[in-house]
Amino acid sequence: MPHAPQPCAYCRKNASTEAVFPFCSERCKMADLGQWLTGGYRLSGAPHDPLESQDDESDPDSTSQERPS
């Protein structure tokens, strides 16, 4: 059962073929991929600091224990 025509996810023209759905062409498909790869699609907000999310390594209660010799 074919789906109802939907606009291209990139340029908003009518999507044409199943081969590149939800895009209208290979060009729009590659342009969208380029946006993902270069960071063009971002959420607004403060930048993420990966060092702050490493709670398990910076936890003062988790001290490394040495083996007795």
PECORUR-V721639 format. One record per pair of residues at least 12 apart in sequence whose ideal C-beta (glycine too) atoms are under 8 Angstrom apart, sorted by the first residue. I is the first residue (numbers start at 1). J is the second residue. Records with the same first field share a line. If there is no record, write none. Layout:
I: J ; J
//
This chain:
6: 22
8: 22 ; 23 ; 24 ; 25 ; 28
9: 22 ; 23 ; 28 ; 32
10: 23 ; 24 ; 28 ; 29 ; 31 ; 32
11: 24 ; 28
//
